[in-house]
Amino acid sequence: MATRCSSAEQKSICEAWQASGLSRAEFCRQNNVGYKTLSRWLGKFKERPKTENNMPVPLASAAIKFLPVGKIVADTSPLEVLLPTGVVCKVCLPEDRIESFLWRLLQCK
């Protein structure tokens, strides 16, 4: 039967894994901790980016930058961009602007 750990104990176990130099799987075997359990705890205590006033940055705004959008033109061609998350972005641009749009999109960091 699984035993419950306090938040402080969970954090201590995560710190012990980080200091151990072992793979996550090996640490879990040696310390009788479930692999998924340790992974969940690591996510719980993971450092998040902070703003100037030490508030957490929402993950969506930390990872996404938007390009400026102009008005939609009637004679446009659809362009679909498949993101690594599986989201499909459909953009309609005049054919002569697709290349420059892609160039700017790929340079966005």
Buried (B, 14 or more C-beta within 10 A) or exposed (E): EEEEBEEEEBBEBBEEBEEEEBEBEEBBEEEEBEEEBBEEBBEEEEEEEEEEEEEEEEEEEEEEEEEEEEEEEEEBEEBEEEEEEEEEEEBEBEEEBBEEBBEEEEEEE
